[in-house]
Amino acid sequence: MDGGTQSEDTQRLAAQRAAVGRDLRALRQSKQVTLQQLADQIGRSVGFLSQVERGLSDLPIADLRAIAETLKVPMGLFFTAGEATPQQSIAEAHYVVRANQRRRLGSPESGITEELLSPDLGGSFETFLTVIEPGAAREQAISRGAEEAAYLVSGSLEIKIGDNSFTLNEGDSFRIEREAFSWRNKTERRAILVWTLSPPVY
């Protein structure tokens, strides 16, 4: 392996470490969990977690699993953070998400999949491509403590926000301001939405 390749690999790993750190900080803050509380939950020091969030230390899988469980997010959300493929520069990975490189949550079997359209979970908002399968529903209303807005790209969706119910069709959009909501796709077509949340909650 030549010096140039080693340097590129080192830069790539550093970029990935930094992205994981940014994502961890954003998730922790969105859940209103302090460094001390998280450290206590996973049996690590505040200093170690601070180094991870600043991109100075790697996060072992066991710790990553414990953090995911504590923050109630899928562990896989961290795996491709900041990764650049051989065809993609590190700078591009910081700004651009290619269609075949999105991080995915959920599965068609669960009735909903969400792909992160934002490069990472830092910043003041995050954007997802949400696909809701025919017949899928969230029966129990949830409130994520965030301001949310979505645009229905295709399909139809019934949504209940507080005591109000609405039927959304292709091209419709909505906003939720920290209110409880639930939804149901009663049709035989997928409902596809571009969904934005502020602050990030995943």
N, C-alpha and C positions, 0 to 999 in steps of 0.2 A: 504494500500500500504506500503510495507516494505522499509527500508532505502536504500537497494540496488537498488530497482526499481526506487525510487525517484532520486537516483544519476545517474542512467543510463538515465532517462528521461531528467534530467538537462544537462547531457553531450550531449545528442542527440540534444536538442534545441540549445545549444551553438554551436554545429557543424553546424547546419542548418543556424543559424544567421551568422556565420563566412563565410559560403559558399555564402550566398546571398550578403554579403558585398564584397567578392572577385569578384563575378559576376558583381555587380554594378560598381565597380572600373574599371574592364576590359572593360565593355561596354562603360562607360563614356569616358575613355581614347581613345578607338578605334574610337569613334565619335568626338574626339578632343573637348570635352565639359569640361570646368573647373568646379570645385566644386561651385564657385561663380555663374557661369551661370546657372547651374542646380538648385541651391538653389533659385535663382531669379525666375526661371520658375515655380517651384512648391510651392513657398511661404514658404520655410523653411530656417533655418539658415545654414551657412557653417559648424558650429560646430556640428549640428545634423547630417548632411550628412556624415561628417568625422567619427562620432561615428558609423554610420551604416556601412560604408565601412570597419571599423576596427572590426566589429562584436560585438560592445558594446551596440548597441540599435536595437530594433525591428523596422521594417518598416510597418506602418499601410497600409491597403489595399488602402485607398484613395491616399496616397502618392505613393504607388507602381504603381497605375494606371496612375498617373500624370507623373511619371518617364518613364514608358513604352511609353506613348504618346510622351513625349519630345524626347526620344532616338529612337523612331520609331521601337520598338520591341514588340512582343506579351507579354502581362502581364504574361501568363502562363509559360513563360520561367523561371521565378523565383520560381515557386511553389514547385518544387521538389529538389531545390538546396540543396545539402548536406544531403538529407534525407537518413537515413538508416532504412531498414525494420527490424522487430524483428529478422529475420534470418541473417541480415547483420551487421557486426560490424561497428563502427564509422570509424575505421582505413580503413576498406575495402571501405567504401563509398567515402573516400578521394582519393583512387587509382583506384577502379574497378567500371565499369558500367555493371550491369547485363542486359541481353537481354530484360527482361521484365520491366526494370526500366529506360529506356531512356526517356529523355525529347523530346517531339515532337513539331514541328512547321508545320503549314499548315495542309492540309487534302486532301484525294483523290479527293474530289469535286473541289478543287482549281487546281488540276493537278500535284501538287508536295507536297511531305512530306519530312521533314528533321528531323532526330533523332540525338541528340547530343551523340557522342561516347566518348567524353572527359568527365571526372567527373565534371568539372565546366568550366567557361569561363575565368579563370585565365591562366597565362602562356603566352607564346609567340605565340601559335597557337591553333586552335580548329579543331576538326575532326567531320564530319557529315556523316551519311548514308543517301544518297539522293535517293528518288524514284520518277521518272518522269513517269506519266501515259501515255498510248497510246494517241496520238493526242495532248498532251499538248505542249505548246510553250511559250517562253518568246520572244515576238515580239520586244519589246523595248530594245535596247542594254543598259546594265548597266555596270558601273565600280565601284567596291566596295573599291577601294583604298587599295587593299591588294594583296599579292602574293598568288595565288591559284593553287592547283594541285589536280587532280582527277584521279581515276582508275575506268574504266567501268567494273563492276563485271559481268553484264549480260545485254542483250538487245543491242540496237543500238541508236545512238543519232547524230543528225546533230548540229554542233556548229560553230558559226561564231565569230572569234576573230579579231577585227579590220576589215580589208578588206578581210580577208582570211576565207574561208569556208572549213570545214572538216567533213567527215562522220566517226564516231567512232563506232567500233564494240567491242564485248566482248574481254576483255584482253587489250584493248588500254588504253592509259593514256595521259594526257596533262598537261601543266602548263601555267598559265596566270600571267603576271607581271603588275598588275595595268592597264590593258587594258580593253576597253569596249568589251562586248561579249553578244551574245544571243544564244538561242538554240531551237531545235524543235525535238520532238519524232514523226516521221512520221509512225512508225511501229504500229503493233497491240500488241506489248509486252511492258511491263514495262522496262524502263532503270534504272538500279540500279548502283549507284556510291558510292565510298568512297571518300569524298571531304574534303580537308584540306585547311585552310585559315590562313594566318599570316600577320598582327596581327589579333586577333579575331575581328569580325565585328558584331556579334549578341549580 
